[in-house]
Amino acid sequence: DIQMTQSPSSLYASVGDRVTITCRASQNIYTYFNWYQQKPGKAPELLIYTASSLQSGVPSRFSGSGSGTDFTLTISSLQPEDFATYYCQQGYSTPWTFGQGTKVEI
Amino acid sequence: QVELQESGPGLVKPSGTLSLTCAVSGGPISTNNWWSWVRQPPGKGLEWIGEVYHSGSTNYSPSLKSRVTISVDKSKNQFSLKLNSVTAADTAVYYCARVFIMGTVDYYYYMDVWGKGTTVTVS
């Protein structure tokens, strides 16, 4: 199985901050990589696919980058509705695997 | 707009079988997508369980493979999960999700539609 490791596990930030979350894969996954956002009590939602493509309806303050084993999610200016947990996921081979999550708190 | 809705018992006895169904609305299940189950134990992260294609082909998580069956019912436009020999460790919110397949030469996979989730407690 491909292991996905996110950092940090949690972070504190303020509205307007620039936030960066990283994810590392245990092997080369090229750009077969996705990011999800999950708010408390809700299902995850797709934010970014193929490492850098923004899902329809997702605000442009979200961006993704990276390829191979190292990936980054950036929120350029944190908004109140962005406080949530973020998960990375590899789409290279089954079993699909997720990172452990990064909780963005106020 | 495709929507997914999970249904099934919220309480299952230890050693019993967990059975859930995911109803697909807004489009046919017989499209070029995989249909997955993902679970989330209380306070923990996401765990992929497995997936089914409309042909009936399946992929499973190795850690659950011996206990899981995922099947599709095209006539009802739904797919189902059965997990047997459950223990308290199987207590979780269970989500169904569509695994979208993008591309024609290189295939990219991502979960673009999710159900709201259903809580299953083993007790």
Interface residues (C-beta under 8 A of the other chain):
Chain A: D1 T31 Y32 N34 Y36 Q38 K42 A43 P44 E45 L46 Y49 T50 Q55 Y87 Q89 G91 T94 P95 W96 T97 F98 G99 Q100 G101
Chain B: S36 V38 G45 L46 E47 W48 E51 N59 Y60 S61 P62 Y95 V99 M102 Y108 Y109 Y110 M111 D112 W114 G115 K116 G117
